[in-house]
Amino acid sequence: MDTITSKGTPGPNGTVIRGARVVTMDRDRTVGNRDLHIGTDGRIRSVLEPGTPIDGAAEFDASGLIIVPGLVQAHVHLCQTLFRGLSEARPLLRWLRERIWPLEGAHDPETLRASANLGIAELLLGGTTSVLDMGTVHHTDALFQSAKETGIRYTGGKALMDTGEDVPASLAETTSHSLAQSDRLADRWHGDAGGRLRYAYCPRFVLSCTPEALRGVAERSRRNGMVIHTHASEQPDEAAIVRAAYGQPNIATLRSMGIQGPGTVLAHGVWPEAEEITMMATDGTHVVHCPSSNMKLGSGVIPLRAYRDSGVNVALGADGAACSNHLDAWQELRLAGLLASMASGPGVVDATAIFELATIAGARALGLSDRIGSIEAGKAADLVAITSDAPVASGGGSTYTRLVYGTRATDVRHVWVDGHQVVRDGALTTLDLKDTMASADAARHQVAARLGIDLDAD
């Protein structure tokens, strides 16, 4: 991959990006015209006053662009990208049992890789540089291989499913096999690609995991510090079944199994009980706001203000394309802002706070806030340059307001991960988009044919 220079060749002293308005997301939330010096190691050496000379550095002209930290999505399902539009008009449990689980079980390594490549193409083109991904039960190596080759910053793992109602035979596994496969994948992939790839334990949710599996994951995470990522309290029906089975609410049940703390990331969290929010704040457990998915599946609206007022770190995610129908962080930011205004009043959660969800808060959730999430000296050059001349982004006022409410994925011009340019002038550098889409279409037909699904049916 080319390093961060318009000519493809850095100078011996790296590259200076000049002419942009930089949204740093540093402690002071500094916004202004700045130059960025990027070293040959892909790290930010300094944030400079405009025009500061740097000997031996190549230059990248970013005049008229806004540069923001690479966006972080802390909950996605790359394995589901092929299933966009194939499980519509269903609430969560029917959505899973009737279509999504059988579709996931029909994957082979090649179709899973095609699904991942298509998802990563959409993510990178839209300015998402880091993800926390939950795979399906099998073929997880294909996800890591795709992430390695395409250049995205990837934290993820296999889904654990060792129990549950209506789990298809193609996904069912024993506890010992599930944990053993997690161990193998962690040993193989954690820290690969210079640390760009990291393993995460992904018990799907309480209803598909035995206490033995959950406790096994918790013990491993305590020992090796790897992230735990699961779903919790997404819909009332799910929460009611968990309470009936365990005599306590969903998030508290996970906590009783050791799934809690700064290394734990809970997707959704739409229906927490008051004491659970206090637990999460005390423990340092993270939650991921998935606006489109929660609206599409009729799950509800996350209590964003209550989480923030209690000190719970809230990140952002589009979930999977099978439920949200897209992987666009900008749409999720806009919806998060609009829902917050509806729930709590205009400005109670302002645009700056909303933008945090997809930047520094997302980095905290992934355990990477020392490396990504803001534009500061010493951090990785995960950067997104967007145009500021689109009609919807015109006008005055706060830059954060324009970013949250006026920016679209099509406004993204350049994207870098670790200083390597993965999008140049709106085009991917690590994937051929036409080939990626053709491969995905062929793979979609293969998976659907295995289940007798007619893709042409309306």
N, C-alpha and C positions, 0 to 999 in steps of 0.2 A: 504494500500500500504506500502511496506517496505521502511524504510528510507535508506539513502545513505550509505550503508555498504555492503561489499561482503558477510557478514554472516547474513544479514537481521536484525541485532540487534545493534542499536547505543550504544555507551557508555554513561555514565551520562553526559559527556561533549561533546556529539556529535560525529562526525567522521572527520578524516583527510584523504584527498585523496592525495596520495603520488606518485611521480615518473613521472608525466605527464609534457609535454610542454604545457603551458597555454597561450592562446590568450585572453587577458583580455578585449580588446576593451575599456579600460579606456581612460581618456583624452589624455594620452601620447601614446596610442596604444601599451602598453607594451606587449612584447612576451618573454617568457623565461621559464626555468624550475622552477616551483613553487609547493608548497604544498598548499592545500585549507582546511581550517578548517570550517566545516559546523555544525551549532548548531542544537540542537534537535527541534528548531522551524522552520527548513527548510531555514534559512538565512545563508548567508556567514558571518562568524565572522571575518576572516582575510585571506589575501593572504600572504603566508609565504615563507621564504627562505627554500630550501630543507633540510629535516632532523630536522627541528625545533621541539623539543619535546612538546607534548600537553598531560598533565595528564588527565586520565579519558576518553580519546577519543578512539573509535574504529578506525581501519585503513582500507582503501580501496587501494589496490595496482593497480595503473594505469600506471605502467611502460610501456614505449613504445607507449603510447597513446597521442594524442593531445586533449586538452579540450578547447572547445569554448563555448561562451554563447549560450543558447538555441535559435534556429533560430525563427524568427518572420515572419509570412506571413500575410500581412495587407490587403489581398483581396482573399477570397476563397468563394466557394458555396458548402457547405457540402450536401445540398439538391440535388445536381446534380451528385453526385458520381456514382449513379446507371446508369446514362445516357451516360457513356463513350462510344464513338463510334456510338451513335444513331442520331447525327445531323451533319454529315460530309458534306464538300464541299459546305458550305453556308456562305454568308456574314452575318454580325451581325443581321440585322433586320429580314431577312428570317430565320436565325438560331433560333431566339427567337420565332417568330410568328408561324412558321411551325412545330416546334418540342418541343423546350425547355419549352415554356409556357404551352402547353397542357400536357406535361409530368409532370411538377411540379403540375399542377392542378389535376393530377390523383393520387398523393400521399395520403396515409392515415397515421395516426401516426406511425403505425408499419413499413411501408415501408420507411418513412422518417428517422426513427431511425436506420433502417438497412443501409440506405445510409450514415448517419452520422458516424456510427461505422466503416464502411469500409473506409471512408475518414480519420477519426482520426487514424485508424490503420496505414495507409500509411504515414500520417504526422509524427506520433511519431516514427515509424521505421526509417524515414529519418532524424530525428533530429529537426523537427519543434515542438516547445513547446508552441507557442502562435499564435493565429489566430484572425483576424477580419473577421467574417463570415456574409454573407448576406443570410438569409433564404428565403423560399418562403412565400406566403401570409398566409398560414394556418399551424396549428399543430406545432408552434415554440417551445412549451414546450418540444417536443420530442428531439429537438436539444440540449436544455439546459440540459435535463436529461442525454443524451448521454455524453455530455462534462463533466458533474459532475462525472459520474461513471468511465470514462476512464482516467481522470486525466489531460487532456490538459488545458492550460490556454485559456479561451474562452471569446471573446467579440463579440457580435452579436445580431441580432434581426430579426423580421419579415420584409419582403418586403412590402412596401406600394405601392399599385396600384389602384388608384381610377379614372383613366381615361386611354385613349389610344386606338390606332387603333389595331384591331384584338386581343384584350385581351380576352381570353376565359372566358365563364361564370363561370368556375370553379375557376378563380382567381379574377374576378371583385368584387370590394367592394365599399361601400360608404365611403366618407371622414370621416364622424363621426365614423363609425364602425372601420375603419383602425386606426384612432388616439386612439380610446378607447381601442382597443386591444393592441396597443403599450404601453399605460399607464398601462394596467393590467400586461403585461409581465415585464415591467420595475419594477413595484412594487414587483412582485413575485421573480424575478431572480437577479436583480442587487445587487452585493455584496455577493451572495451565495457562499458556499464552501470556506469560509474564504477570500472572495474577489477574488477568482480565476475566478469566473464568473461575467461578467459585461454586462449590456444591452447597445445596440447601436441602434439609430434610423436609419432605412434603406429605405428611399424613393428610389425606384429602379432607375429611372432616370427621367429627365424632361418630356420625352414623355409619361410616365405612371403615372404622378402625377399632380394634380391640384395645382395652386398657393396656394389655401387654405391649402392643405396638406403640402406643402413645408414650408409655413409660420408657420403652426402649429408645425411642427417638430423643426423649428428654435427657436420658442418661448420656447418650452420645454427644448431644449438643453441649452439655455441661463439661464434658471431657475435652472436646476439641474446638469449641467455640463457633461451630458452624450454625448458620441461620436455620430456624424452624419456620416453615410457612404453611398455614392451613386456613380453611374457611371457618367462620364462626358467626352465628346469629344473623344469618342472611335473610331468612323468612320466618314468620311466626310458626308455621307448621313444623319446620325443622326444629325450632327452639322448643316447641311443646313436646315433640317426641324425645328430645334429649332429656328434658325435665322428668318426663314419665319414666325413662329408663334409669336415670341416675339420681333423681331426687333433688336436683339443683340445676340452675340455669347453665347455658352452654359454655360461656367463657369461664365460669367458675368450675365447671367440670374439667375443662382443659387444664386449668390451673392446678386442680387436685391431682392431675397426672404429671405435673411438672412442666406443662407447656405454658410458660410465662417468662417475663423478663425482657431485658434489652435485646436478646437474640431471637425473640419471637415476633412474628408479623402475622396478624390476623386480617384476612381479607373480609371486607364488608362491614361487620359489626353494626348492622342497622338496628338491631333490637337488643341492645344491652340493658340489663337492669342497673339501677342507680349504683348499687354496691359494686357491680362489676366494673363500672367506669373508675370508681375509686381504687379497686384492685389493680387495674391496668396502669393507672397513674403512679401508684405506689411501687409497682413492680418494674415499670419502664417498658411495658408491652406496647407495641406499635399496632395501629389499625390502618387499613387502606380503604379510602373512599373511592367507590366505583359508580359514579352517577348514572351513566348510560345503562349499564347492566341492571342496576337496581330499579331503574324506571321501567326498562323494557320487560323485565320479569315480574313487575308489580311487587317488588320486595319492600319498597318504602324508601324513606329518606334518612340518611345517617344523621345522628344528633351532633353535628359538627361543632356547634358552639359549646355544647356541654363537654365534649371531649377536650376542646382547646382550653376552656376555662378550668378544667381539672388538671391540665398539664399533660394530657396524653398526646404523643406525637402522631399526627395524621399525615399519611402519604396519599398518593393518587395512583389509580390504575384504570385502564380501559376494560380489564377482564379479558375474555376471549372474544374473537370475532363471531363466534357462534351465538353469543347473547347480545353483545353491544353492536354487532355488525360492522365495527371499525376498530382500529387501534390508534386513534388520533388523540394524543394528549391535549392538544389545543381545544378540541371539543369538550373533553372532560373538564378542563380548567373553566371554560365558559359555563358549563352546566353546574359545576361546583359552586361558582359564584352566584349564579341565579338561584339555585336551591337554597343557599345560605341566606340570601336576601328574603326569599319567601318565608323561610322558617323563623328567622330571627330579626328581620328588618334590614333595610338598605344600610350598608356600611358597617354593620355590627362585626362582620368578618370582611375586612376590606380587601381590595385587589392585591395588595402586597402580601397579605396573609394567604390568600388563595394561591398566588404564584409560588409561595414556599412549598406547597404540597408536592409540586412536581420538580422541585430543585433540592434545597437543603434538607427539607423534611424527608423526602424520598431517600436521600443519601443516608440520613440517620437510620431509617428503617432497614436499609441494606447493610448497615454497619460500616459504611464507607464515607462518612462525613469528613474524615481527615484527608480524603483523596478526591472526592467529587462533590458536586452540589453547589459550588460557588467558584467564582473566578478570583483566585488568590495565589500569590507566590507559593510554590511548592506543591500545588495540586496538579492533578492530571489535566492536560489540555483537552477536555471533553467540552466542545464548544459548538454552538449553533448560531449561524448568521442568517438573519431574516431581513427581508426588504421592509423598508419603512414608507414606501411610496404607493402601497395598495390603497385604493379608496377607502376601504373599511378601516384601515389603520391611520387614516389622516385625522387631523384635528389637534387640539391642545390638551392640556391637563396631564395627569399622571402617566408616565410610561407604563407602569404596572397595569393601569386600567386598559390601555391600548393592547398590551400583551394578553391579558386575560379575556377581554371581551371582543377584541377586534382582529386577533391574529388567527390565521388558518394554516393548515399544513402546507398549502400551496405557496405560502410566503417564504418557506425555507429555501435558502439558496445554497448554503454550504454547511457541512457537518464534519466534525473531527472527533475521533476517539483516541485518547492517548497520543494526540498530535498527528495521527494518521487521518487523511481526508477520505471519508467514506461516502460523502455526497459532494459533488462539485457542480456548480451551476445548475442545481436541481436534478442532477442525474447521479445514479449510484456508480461507485467506482469498483466495488467488490462483487457485484452481481450484475448480470445482464437481465434487465427487467423483462424483456420480451420472452426470453428463455425461461425465466423464473415463473412467469404467469402461465406459459404453455405447459411446463412440467406440473404445476399445481393443478391445472385443469385436467390433465391426464390422470393424475393421482386421485383427484376427487371422483372421477368416474370409476376408477378401480375400487375405491373404498365403498362407494355407493352400490356398485354391482355385487359386492360380496354380501350385502344386506338386502338386495332386491329393491333398493330405493330408486325411483324414477326421478332423475334430476330435471326432466322436462315438464313434470307435472306442476301445475300452478297451485 
